Amino acid sequence: MRAPRRKQGAKGRRAGGRSFASRLARSGLLERFAAAIVSGAIDAVHSLGSERALRWAKRFLRFLAPIFPETRMAAANIAAAFPEKSEAERKAILAGAWASFAEMLVEFVFLDELAASFDPARPGEGRVTVTGLNEFVALRDDGKPGIIVAAHLANWEILGVVAHKFGLKTVIPFRAPANVRVAASVIEHRAALMGALVDSRRGATFELAAALDDGAHLGMLVDQRLNRGIDVPFFGRAALTNPLAARFARQYHCPVYAARAIRRPDGGLHLELTGPLALPRDGNGEIDIYGAMMVINNLVEKWVREHPEQWFWLHDRWKH
């Protein structure tokens, strides 16, 4: 007589499921599958061409935007930042932010094409134009480290591309994708267009400091929340802010410049480099960290007020 089979409880089934999932993850199949999907999606966008892909991206995001929680969060932050604006004006800013994000996504895929359209010998012509050439040349040729702060406006990636084309030695921290295969592909592609990239997830401070020791110029985006940052006002509200730019400027006694991208009405991009910024000092003549980040946040706020629809409102800058 056969012994009755014991029923596997829910706990056992869950354990088995976890075991299978962990084995699958260790095998790398999920990572390879995800990387293949990303690669296929990029190839599909490439096949459409930049103009057609942009039309589809805008339609797609316009349709999906209402269901994303980021839309409600962004709407609330726009209302808090611009209490003097009408509801219609705020809705236009939000719609513009999604449209700008769509353009950024498409330009991410076609960054090679965008980079090729810029000619350093003719910086005032074409799809990408630049002002502040004297600052670029001064930074490139002074043989000293420097810092360039930027914000998530229009297409912020083009800033690194143009600096690289001018021969400016830069190091750029960025947040790599969690998928190692996708990250490797992105780093390889972007490094060819921008120069040295450092994954900010891996405690990049020492790598960035080593680059500054070697006379490089640190280019960093300063307008996203850093949970371990310091509270600095931004649009009148406390915002957790990364103080690294000010700390490095204090440590290396180096100038801080500011760069931004502006999307032109014809769809092209215009880049501005300004500086060096006048940063406040403490009683010992050293750069005041908090005061310096206030100056930088105020500058970014000024930029956003000039082109609010081009800023990345889809990130909760004021979350604590």
VOGUKOL-546616 format. One record per residue (C-alpha): residue number from 0; residue in three letters; x, y, z. Coordinates in nm, 2 decimals, decimal comma, always signed. Layout:
BEGIN
{NUM; 'ALA'; {X; Y; Z}};
...
This chain:
BEGIN
{0; 'MET'; {+0,00; +0,00; +0,00}};
{1; 'ARG'; {+0,15; +0,33; -0,11}};
{2; 'ALA'; {+0,19; +0,60; +0,15}};
{3; 'PRO'; {-0,02; +0,91; +0,09}};
{4; 'ARG'; {+0,15; +1,20; -0,08}};
{5; 'ARG'; {+0,20; +1,49; +0,15}};
{6; 'LYS'; {+0,06; +1,82; +0,02}};
{7; 'GLN'; {+0,31; +2,09; -0,03}};
{8; 'GLY'; {+0,21; +2,39; +0,17}};
{9; 'ALA'; {+0,21; +2,75; +0,05}};
{10; 'LYS'; {+0,53; +2,81; +0,24}};
{11; 'GLY'; {+0,70; +2,52; +0,06}};
{12; 'ARG'; {+0,57; +2,65; -0,28}};
{13; 'ARG'; {+0,70; +2,99; -0,21}};
{14; 'ALA'; {+1,04; +2,85; -0,11}};
{15; 'GLY'; {+1,05; +2,65; -0,43}};
{16; 'GLY'; {+0,95; +2,96; -0,63}};
{17; 'ARG'; {+1,22; +3,16; -0,46}};
{18; 'SER'; {+1,48; +2,89; -0,53}};
{19; 'PHE'; {+1,38; +2,88; -0,90}};
{20; 'ALA'; {+1,39; +3,26; -0,93}};
{21; 'SER'; {+1,73; +3,28; -0,76}};
{22; 'ARG'; {+1,87; +3,01; -0,98}};
{23; 'LEU'; {+1,73; +3,19; -1,28}};
{24; 'ALA'; {+1,89; +3,52; -1,16}};
{25; 'ARG'; {+2,22; +3,35; -1,10}};
{26; 'SER'; {+2,22; +3,21; -1,45}};
{27; 'GLY'; {+2,21; +3,55; -1,60}};
{28; 'LEU'; {+1,92; +3,46; -1,82}};
{29; 'LEU'; {+1,69; +3,74; -1,69}};
{30; 'GLU'; {+1,97; +4,00; -1,73}};
{31; 'ARG'; {+2,04; +3,88; -2,09}};
{32; 'PHE'; {+1,67; +3,88; -2,17}};
{33; 'ALA'; {+1,62; +4,24; -2,04}};
{34; 'ALA'; {+1,93; +4,36; -2,22}};
{35; 'ALA'; {+1,80; +4,20; -2,55}};
{36; 'ILE'; {+1,47; +4,38; -2,50}};
{37; 'VAL'; {+1,64; +4,72; -2,45}};
{38; 'SER'; {+1,86; +4,66; -2,75}};
{39; 'GLY'; {+1,57; +4,56; -2,97}};
{40; 'ALA'; {+1,37; +4,87; -2,86}};
{41; 'ILE'; {+1,66; +5,09; -2,95}};
{42; 'ASP'; {+1,70; +4,92; -3,29}};
{43; 'ALA'; {+1,33; +4,97; -3,35}};
{44; 'VAL'; {+1,35; +5,34; -3,27}};
{45; 'HIS'; {+1,65; +5,37; -3,50}};
{46; 'SER'; {+1,46; +5,21; -3,78}};
{47; 'LEU'; {+1,19; +5,48; -3,76}};
{48; 'GLY'; {+1,43; +5,77; -3,80}};
{49; 'SER'; {+1,46; +6,06; -3,55}};
{50; 'GLU'; {+1,17; +6,27; -3,68}};
{51; 'ARG'; {+0,92; +5,99; -3,70}};
{52; 'ALA'; {+1,03; +5,84; -3,37}};
{53; 'LEU'; {+0,98; +6,18; -3,20}};
{54; 'ARG'; {+0,63; +6,21; -3,33}};
{55; 'TRP'; {+0,55; +5,86; -3,20}};
{56; 'ALA'; {+0,72; +5,92; -2,86}};
{57; 'LYS'; {+0,52; +6,24; -2,80}};
{58; 'ARG'; {+0,19; +6,07; -2,89}};
{59; 'PHE'; {+0,27; +5,77; -2,67}};
{60; 'LEU'; {+0,37; +5,97; -2,37}};
{61; 'ARG'; {+0,08; +6,21; -2,41}};
{62; 'PHE'; {-0,16; +5,91; -2,40}};
{63; 'LEU'; {+0,01; +5,75; -2,10}};
{64; 'ALA'; {+0,11; +6,05; -1,90}};
{65; 'PRO'; {-0,23; +6,08; -1,71}};
{66; 'ILE'; {-0,19; +5,73; -1,56}};
{67; 'PHE'; {+0,16; +5,78; -1,42}};
{68; 'PRO'; {+0,19; +5,89; -1,06}};
{69; 'GLU'; {+0,48; +6,12; -1,16}};
{70; 'THR'; {+0,22; +6,34; -1,34}};
{71; 'ARG'; {+0,03; +6,41; -1,02}};
{72; 'MET'; {+0,35; +6,47; -0,83}};
{73; 'ALA'; {+0,49; +6,71; -1,10}};
{74; 'ALA'; {+0,16; +6,90; -1,12}};
{75; 'ALA'; {+0,17; +6,96; -0,74}};
{76; 'ASN'; {+0,53; +7,08; -0,75}};
{77; 'ILE'; {+0,46; +7,31; -1,05}};
{78; 'ALA'; {+0,17; +7,46; -0,85}};
{79; 'ALA'; {+0,39; +7,51; -0,55}};
{80; 'ALA'; {+0,67; +7,66; -0,76}};
{81; 'PHE'; {+0,44; +7,89; -0,95}};
{82; 'PRO'; {+0,15; +8,00; -0,73}};
{83; 'GLU'; {+0,11; +8,31; -0,94}};
{84; 'LYS'; {+0,03; +8,12; -1,26}};
{85; 'SER'; {-0,31; +8,02; -1,38}};
{86; 'GLU'; {-0,42; +7,65; -1,39}};
{87; 'ALA'; {-0,40; +7,66; -1,77}};
{88; 'GLU'; {-0,04; +7,79; -1,76}};
{89; 'ARG'; {+0,06; +7,52; -1,51}};
{90; 'LYS'; {-0,10; +7,25; -1,73}};
{91; 'ALA'; {+0,10; +7,39; -2,03}};
{92; 'ILE'; {+0,42; +7,36; -1,83}};
{93; 'LEU'; {+0,34; +6,99; -1,74}};
{94; 'ALA'; {+0,25; +6,90; -2,10}};
{95; 'GLY'; {+0,57; +7,07; -2,21}};
{96; 'ALA'; {+0,77; +6,87; -1,95}};
{97; 'TRP'; {+0,64; +6,54; -2,09}};
{98; 'ALA'; {+0,71; +6,66; -2,45}};
{99; 'SER'; {+1,06; +6,76; -2,35}};
{100; 'PHE'; {+1,11; +6,42; -2,19}};
{101; 'ALA'; {+1,00; +6,25; -2,51}};
{102; 'GLU'; {+1,25; +6,46; -2,71}};
{103; 'MET'; {+1,52; +6,36; -2,46}};
{104; 'LEU'; {+1,44; +5,99; -2,50}};
{105; 'VAL'; {+1,46; +6,00; -2,88}};
{106; 'GLU'; {+1,78; +6,21; -2,87}};
{107; 'PHE'; {+1,93; +5,95; -2,63}};
{108; 'VAL'; {+1,89; +5,70; -2,91}};
{109; 'PHE'; {+2,02; +5,94; -3,18}};
{110; 'LEU'; {+2,29; +6,11; -2,98}};
{111; 'ASP'; {+2,55; +6,01; -3,24}};
{112; 'GLU'; {+2,35; +6,20; -3,50}};
{113; 'LEU'; {+2,31; +6,50; -3,27}};
{114; 'ALA'; {+2,68; +6,50; -3,19}};
{115; 'ALA'; {+2,78; +6,49; -3,56}};
{116; 'SER'; {+2,56; +6,79; -3,63}};
{117; 'PHE'; {+2,78; +7,01; -3,41}};
{118; 'ASP'; {+3,09; +7,17; -3,57}};
{119; 'PRO'; {+3,33; +7,34; -3,32}};
{120; 'ALA'; {+3,46; +7,56; -3,61}};
{121; 'ARG'; {+3,11; +7,70; -3,66}};
{122; 'PRO'; {+2,95; +7,71; -3,31}};
{123; 'GLY'; {+2,68; +7,96; -3,41}};
{124; 'GLU'; {+2,53; +7,74; -3,69}};
{125; 'GLY'; {+2,34; +7,42; -3,72}};
{126; 'ARG'; {+2,13; +7,21; -3,49}};
{127; 'VAL'; {+2,35; +7,27; -3,19}};
{128; 'THR'; {+2,48; +7,62; -3,12}};
{129; 'VAL'; {+2,70; +7,74; -2,84}};
{130; 'THR'; {+2,78; +8,07; -2,66}};
{131; 'GLY'; {+3,06; +8,11; -2,40}};
{132; 'LEU'; {+3,34; +7,99; -2,63}};
{133; 'ASN'; {+3,60; +8,20; -2,44}};
{134; 'GLU'; {+3,52; +8,02; -2,12}};
{135; 'PHE'; {+3,55; +7,68; -2,30}};
{136; 'VAL'; {+3,89; +7,77; -2,43}};
{137; 'ALA'; {+4,01; +7,92; -2,09}};
{138; 'LEU'; {+3,90; +7,60; -1,91}};
{139; 'ARG'; {+4,06; +7,38; -2,17}};
{140; 'ASP'; {+4,40; +7,55; -2,17}};
{141; 'ASP'; {+4,46; +7,66; -1,81}};
{142; 'GLY'; {+4,60; +7,32; -1,71}};
{143; 'LYS'; {+4,40; +7,33; -1,38}};
{144; 'PRO'; {+4,10; +7,14; -1,25}};
{145; 'GLY'; {+3,76; +7,30; -1,27}};
{146; 'ILE'; {+3,39; +7,23; -1,20}};
{147; 'ILE'; {+3,10; +7,28; -1,43}};
{148; 'VAL'; {+2,75; +7,26; -1,28}};
{149; 'ALA'; {+2,44; +7,19; -1,49}};
{150; 'ALA'; {+2,08; +7,10; -1,46}};
{151; 'HIS'; {+1,82; +6,86; -1,62}};
{152; 'LEU'; {+1,71; +7,11; -1,88}};
{153; 'ALA'; {+1,63; +7,03; -2,24}};
{154; 'ASN'; {+1,90; +6,78; -2,34}};
{155; 'TRP'; {+2,16; +6,79; -2,07}};
{156; 'GLU'; {+2,37; +6,51; -2,23}};
{157; 'ILE'; {+2,47; +6,74; -2,52}};
{158; 'LEU'; {+2,67; +6,95; -2,27}};
{159; 'GLY'; {+2,92; +6,66; -2,23}};
{160; 'VAL'; {+2,93; +6,60; -2,60}};
{161; 'VAL'; {+3,02; +6,96; -2,69}};
{162; 'ALA'; {+3,28; +6,98; -2,41}};
{163; 'HIS'; {+3,44; +6,66; -2,55}};
{164; 'LYS'; {+3,44; +6,80; -2,90}};
{165; 'PHE'; {+3,62; +7,11; -2,78}};
{166; 'GLY'; {+3,89; +6,90; -2,63}};
{167; 'LEU'; {+3,79; +6,98; -2,27}};
{168; 'LYS'; {+3,92; +6,71; -2,04}};
{169; 'THR'; {+3,61; +6,62; -1,83}};
{170; 'VAL'; {+3,49; +6,35; -1,59}};
{171; 'ILE'; {+3,11; +6,30; -1,56}};
{172; 'PRO'; {+2,94; +6,11; -1,28}};
{173; 'PHE'; {+2,62; +5,94; -1,39}};
{174; 'ARG'; {+2,38; +5,68; -1,26}};
{175; 'ALA'; {+2,43; +5,36; -1,46}};
{176; 'PRO'; {+2,14; +5,12; -1,54}};
{177; 'ALA'; {+2,10; +4,84; -1,29}};
{178; 'ASN'; {+2,14; +4,58; -1,57}};
{179; 'VAL'; {+2,51; +4,52; -1,60}};
{180; 'ARG'; {+2,49; +4,44; -1,98}};
{181; 'VAL'; {+2,28; +4,75; -2,05}};
{182; 'ALA'; {+2,52; +4,96; -1,84}};
{183; 'ALA'; {+2,83; +4,84; -2,02}};
{184; 'SER'; {+2,67; +4,92; -2,36}};
{185; 'VAL'; {+2,56; +5,27; -2,24}};
{186; 'ILE'; {+2,90; +5,35; -2,09}};
{187; 'GLU'; {+3,09; +5,24; -2,40}};
{188; 'HIS'; {+2,86; +5,44; -2,63}};
{189; 'ARG'; {+2,86; +5,75; -2,41}};
{190; 'ALA'; {+3,23; +5,75; -2,33}};
{191; 'ALA'; {+3,31; +5,77; -2,70}};
{192; 'LEU'; {+3,10; +6,09; -2,72}};
{193; 'MET'; {+3,16; +6,25; -2,38}};
{194; 'GLY'; {+3,49; +6,12; -2,24}};
{195; 'ALA'; {+3,54; +5,98; -1,89}};
{196; 'LEU'; {+3,22; +5,86; -1,71}};
{197; 'VAL'; {+3,20; +5,74; -1,35}};
{198; 'ASP'; {+2,92; +5,54; -1,21}};
{199; 'SER'; {+2,78; +5,75; -0,91}};
{200; 'ARG'; {+2,62; +5,44; -0,75}};
{201; 'ARG'; {+2,96; +5,30; -0,65}};
{202; 'GLY'; {+3,09; +5,57; -0,42}};
{203; 'ALA'; {+3,25; +5,77; -0,70}};
{204; 'THR'; {+3,40; +6,05; -0,48}};
{205; 'PHE'; {+3,75; +5,90; -0,48}};
{206; 'GLU'; {+3,75; +5,85; -0,86}};
{207; 'LEU'; {+3,63; +6,21; -0,92}};
{208; 'ALA'; {+3,89; +6,34; -0,68}};
{209; 'ALA'; {+4,16; +6,15; -0,86}};
{210; 'ALA'; {+4,05; +6,30; -1,19}};
{211; 'LEU'; {+4,06; +6,65; -1,04}};
{212; 'ASP'; {+4,41; +6,58; -0,91}};
{213; 'ASP'; {+4,50; +6,51; -1,28}};
{214; 'GLY'; {+4,36; +6,84; -1,40}};
{215; 'ALA'; {+4,02; +6,72; -1,53}};
{216; 'HIS'; {+3,70; +6,92; -1,52}};
{217; 'LEU'; {+3,41; +6,77; -1,32}};
{218; 'GLY'; {+3,08; +6,81; -1,50}};
{219; 'MET'; {+2,78; +6,74; -1,27}};
{220; 'LEU'; {+2,41; +6,78; -1,26}};
{221; 'VAL'; {+2,31; +6,95; -0,93}};
{222; 'ASP'; {+1,93; +6,97; -0,94}};
{223; 'GLN'; {+1,82; +6,62; -0,83}};
{224; 'ARG'; {+1,75; +6,51; -0,48}};
{225; 'LEU'; {+2,03; +6,35; -0,28}};
{226; 'ASN'; {+1,89; +6,17; +0,02}};
{227; 'ARG'; {+2,22; +6,23; +0,21}};
{228; 'GLY'; {+2,24; +6,59; +0,09}};
{229; 'ILE'; {+2,20; +6,92; +0,27}};
{230; 'ASP'; {+1,88; +7,12; +0,29}};
{231; 'VAL'; {+1,91; +7,42; +0,06}};
{232; 'PRO'; {+1,62; +7,64; -0,06}};
{233; 'PHE'; {+1,49; +7,58; -0,41}};
{234; 'PHE'; {+1,18; +7,77; -0,52}};
{235; 'GLY'; {+1,13; +7,87; -0,16}};
{236; 'ARG'; {+1,12; +7,52; -0,02}};
{237; 'ALA'; {+1,39; +7,31; +0,14}};
{238; 'ALA'; {+1,54; +7,06; -0,11}};
{239; 'LEU'; {+1,80; +6,80; -0,03}};
{240; 'THR'; {+2,10; +6,91; -0,24}};
{241; 'ASN'; {+2,43; +6,74; -0,33}};
{242; 'PRO'; {+2,71; +6,97; -0,19}};
{243; 'LEU'; {+2,99; +6,79; -0,37}};
{244; 'ALA'; {+3,05; +7,06; -0,63}};
{245; 'ALA'; {+3,11; +7,32; -0,35}};
{246; 'ARG'; {+3,32; +7,08; -0,14}};
{247; 'PHE'; {+3,55; +7,01; -0,43}};
{248; 'ALA'; {+3,57; +7,38; -0,52}};
{249; 'ARG'; {+3,68; +7,44; -0,16}};
{250; 'GLN'; {+3,92; +7,15; -0,15}};
{251; 'TYR'; {+4,09; +7,23; -0,49}};
{252; 'HIS'; {+4,05; +7,61; -0,49}};
{253; 'CYS'; {+3,92; +7,57; -0,84}};
{254; 'PRO'; {+3,66; +7,78; -1,04}};
{255; 'VAL'; {+3,30; +7,68; -1,08}};
{256; 'TYR'; {+3,13; +7,74; -1,41}};
{257; 'ALA'; {+2,76; +7,68; -1,50}};
{258; 'ALA'; {+2,63; +7,53; -1,82}};
{259; 'ARG'; {+2,28; +7,48; -1,95}};
{260; 'ALA'; {+2,10; +7,36; -2,26}};
{261; 'ILE'; {+1,80; +7,54; -2,41}};
{262; 'ARG'; {+1,57; +7,39; -2,66}};
{263; 'ARG'; {+1,52; +7,64; -2,94}};
{264; 'PRO'; {+1,18; +7,70; -3,10}};
{265; 'ASP'; {+1,30; +7,53; -3,42}};
{266; 'GLY'; {+1,38; +7,21; -3,23}};
{267; 'GLY'; {+1,76; +7,28; -3,22}};
{268; 'LEU'; {+1,96; +7,31; -2,90}};
{269; 'HIS'; {+2,15; +7,61; -2,77}};
{270; 'LEU'; {+2,43; +7,57; -2,50}};
{271; 'GLU'; {+2,55; +7,84; -2,27}};
{272; 'LEU'; {+2,86; +7,83; -2,05}};
{273; 'THR'; {+2,90; +8,11; -1,79}};
{274; 'GLY'; {+3,13; +8,18; -1,51}};
{275; 'PRO'; {+3,33; +8,16; -1,30}};
{276; 'LEU'; {+3,06; +8,19; -1,04}};
{277; 'ALA'; {+3,11; +8,43; -0,74}};
{278; 'LEU'; {+3,08; +8,20; -0,44}};
{279; 'PRO'; {+3,06; +8,32; -0,08}};
{280; 'ARG'; {+3,35; +8,27; +0,15}};
{281; 'ASP'; {+3,37; +8,20; +0,53}};
{282; 'GLY'; {+3,59; +8,39; +0,78}};
{283; 'ASN'; {+3,90; +8,20; +0,67}};
{284; 'GLY'; {+3,85; +8,29; +0,31}};
{285; 'GLU'; {+3,74; +7,94; +0,22}};
{286; 'ILE'; {+3,43; +7,87; +0,01}};
{287; 'ASP'; {+3,12; +7,84; +0,23}};
{288; 'ILE'; {+2,96; +7,51; +0,14}};
{289; 'TYR'; {+2,60; +7,60; +0,22}};
{290; 'GLY'; {+2,63; +7,95; +0,08}};
{291; 'ALA'; {+2,78; +7,82; -0,25}};
{292; 'MET'; {+2,50; +7,57; -0,30}};
{293; 'MET'; {+2,25; +7,85; -0,24}};
{294; 'VAL'; {+2,41; +8,05; -0,52}};
{295; 'ILE'; {+2,40; +7,74; -0,75}};
{296; 'ASN'; {+2,04; +7,65; -0,66}};
{297; 'ASN'; {+1,93; +8,01; -0,72}};
{298; 'LEU'; {+2,09; +8,00; -1,06}};
{299; 'VAL'; {+1,92; +7,68; -1,15}};
{300; 'GLU'; {+1,59; +7,82; -1,03}};
{301; 'LYS'; {+1,65; +8,12; -1,25}};
{302; 'TRP'; {+1,70; +7,89; -1,55}};
{303; 'VAL'; {+1,39; +7,69; -1,47}};
{304; 'ARG'; {+1,18; +8,01; -1,44}};
{305; 'GLU'; {+1,30; +8,12; -1,79}};
{306; 'HIS'; {+1,20; +7,78; -1,95}};
{307; 'PRO'; {+0,99; +7,59; -1,70}};
{308; 'GLU'; {+0,85; +7,35; -1,96}};
{309; 'GLN'; {+1,21; +7,23; -2,03}};
{310; 'TRP'; {+1,30; +7,12; -1,68}};
{311; 'PHE'; {+1,26; +6,76; -1,56}};
{312; 'TRP'; {+0,96; +6,80; -1,33}};
{313; 'LEU'; {+0,90; +6,42; -1,33}};
{314; 'HIS'; {+1,15; +6,38; -1,04}};
{315; 'ASP'; {+1,04; +6,47; -0,69}};
{316; 'ARG'; {+1,30; +6,73; -0,61}};
{317; 'TRP'; {+1,14; +6,82; -0,27}};
{318; 'LYS'; {+1,08; +6,48; -0,12}};
{319; 'HIS'; {+1,22; +6,42; +0,22}};
